[in-house]
Amino acid sequence: MRNFFSVLFHPLRTLNLWLENDPNASVLDVVFLLTVFSAFGIWLVYDRYQKARNNAIPFRHHAPDPADPKWESIVLHHANLKSHLTNPELMPFHIEGREYITSYDPANSLHIKTAIADTKPEIEARIARARTAQRTWCTTTFSERRRVMRSLLKWLVDNQDVCARVACRDTGKTLIDAALGEILTTCSKLEWLINHGESALQTETRYSNLMMSYKKSQVIYEPKGVVAAIVSWNYPLHNAWSPIIASIFAGNAIVLKCSEHVIWSSDWFVGAIHQCLQACGHDPDIVQMICCWPDQAEALTKSPLIKHITFIGSEEVGRKVAIAATEHLTPVTLELGGKDPAIILPDTDLHKWASVWMRGIFQNAGQNCIGIERLIVHSEQYDELYDILVDRVSKLRFGSVLAPSREGYINTVDCGSMISNDRFEVLKDLIFAAQNEGARMEVGGAAIQHPYHAGDAYFAGTVVGDVNPKWEIAQKELFAPIALLIRYDEIDEAIQIANGTRYGLGASVFGPHQDLCLEVARELECGMVSINDFGVFYLNQDLPFGGTKASGYGRFGGPEGLRALTNPKAIVEDRWPSFIQTGIPKVLDYPIRSLVRSWDFVSGLVILMYADGYRNRFHGLLQLAKAARR
């Protein structure tokens, strides 16, 4: 014990004793040990300091009651967004002159909430609050913004089950669909912003030419101010969080308009961001959400305070948004869906990739903007693929994951409901017209009256074969659990079929030879292509997401999408201001003394800088010097 305290209180004396007793010891050994321990101590202090400044901050956001599978509510007859008009007991209270929106579970027809629709003055007030809050938020550092992202990521991972159930309740999807399309994609985007967001927005130094070699050229990315996002209902968590986190990371405030179909879930998801911002010490007013009917949306799209609009939805509504944005020349990013093809090259192993195609077609009950809508298969393999799909689709189980069985456990289902039955007649008419033209269909093609659930938004998994690529069903986005099979004989024909619609969002190419797949991919008129896979270009958030033709324009995701939410500003300064700066030669100074001399000078300068070959450039130098001496 005496030796221990001696070492503790007299370390140097102990080390000296060690040196005296060891003829091979050196003072350098002592210095080395002290340096190592000192460096380790400094690292511990620095590490603790960094964790204190950058670690995720925990916050609480209570799970809503409807997310509980045992939750009970009023069962609506013919549930729709205006069910409150025929069922007065759904109204929380009545305000004269105000409109309401009914939220319900499409898989069970359970009433969730009746919300008051926002009016134009309320929308304008929210935009103004966002603008006020943004003035402070734009001064935050990237470290502070990263901490918000880390806090959101931690909360999402810790509460993924609740988030999935909330999305399922409002849209009728399955837990697996929610995990893949909501949780996984959002976590991927948060991770990318944390790791790479700052580098995408850092000031860039650009190259200069010879004439500008004494100048330094830079591009800085400044926040736009208040931006807007108008998003669809198919992925309420991801479609809300994705534009929000990108916008606030870029230093903006954002006003989100969610779809009328997912007001309840979107409000809860946005509420989590508000809780996070408060926990991190920031004003939650930088994120605003509005819920309104389409006739009030122009208060957002025509606002002079909105500096950018991201729209995710139908082509019809997207065109209206783009037209409204011209009021103040507001830039718009449009993602308008597509008719994504999957080209299956000859000799592809059909059984190997069948599960990928099933997921690509029936994920989220087919309500997926980058879902596979057309399977373009070689004639020699067509019959085999058709049989594979018919067999697998006939076994799909439809239902609700939030409707426990009598035994108390949650039923295992493959597909949930669609968001509503509003489009069922259109889908049935398209299928019927295709059958009349000679299409083949052995499974599906109609709505499902579920034996256990009251929801009337189930559409059967459908396989339609022998489809002509020019038929309406092959040209129109279905957004439903329907697989279309189209034959081809030559690869060039397959490419022509794939490019033969108005859309150009995503695509897939499958085949045994990756080089050939890549050649085909380069011929496709679209924004994104997966080779021997489906939709993976969206899991890599370093990639831009968007399409061409009627699928829209602009990109979100990746550096391109993040920078679209900023104002790029070019700045040119002197590289060595004490030694060289721009001056106007006398021969060019106002008033011009001689037009001939001035022209010879400028002409010689052009030849010197840009002529082909050093001999010609040397002649330009002589001409320049001669004009300057006159």
ABEGO torsion letter per residue (X at the ends): XAAAAAAAABAAAAAAAAAAABAABBAAAAAAAAAAAAAAAAAAAAAAAAAAAABBBBBBBBBBAAABAABBBBBBBGBBAAAAAABAAABABBBBGBBBBBBBBAAAGBBABBBBBBBAAAAAAAAAAAAAAAAAAAABBAAAAAAAAAAAAAAAAAAAAAAAAAAAAAAGBBAAAAAAAAAAAAAAAAAAAAAAAAAAABBBBBBBBAAAAABBBBBBBBBAEBBBBBBBAABAAAAAAAAAAAAAAAGBBBBBBBBAAAAAAAAAAAAAAAAAAAAAGBBAAABBBBBBBAAAAAAAAABAABABBBBBEBAAAAAAAAAAAAAAGBBBBBBAEBBBBBBBBBGBBAAAAAAAAAAAAABGGGBBAABBABBBBBAAAAAAAAAAAAAAAAABBBEBAABBBAAGBBBBBABBBBABAAAAAAAAAAAAAAAAAGBBBABEGBBBBBAABABAABBBBBBBBGBBAABAAAABBAGBBBBBBBBBABAAAAAAAAAABABBBBBBBBBABAAAAAAAAAABBBABBBBGBBGAAAABAABBBEBBEAAEBEBBEEAAAAAAABBBBBBBBBABAAABBBBBBAAABOBBABAAAAAAAAAAAAAAAABBEAAAAAAAAAAAAAAAAX
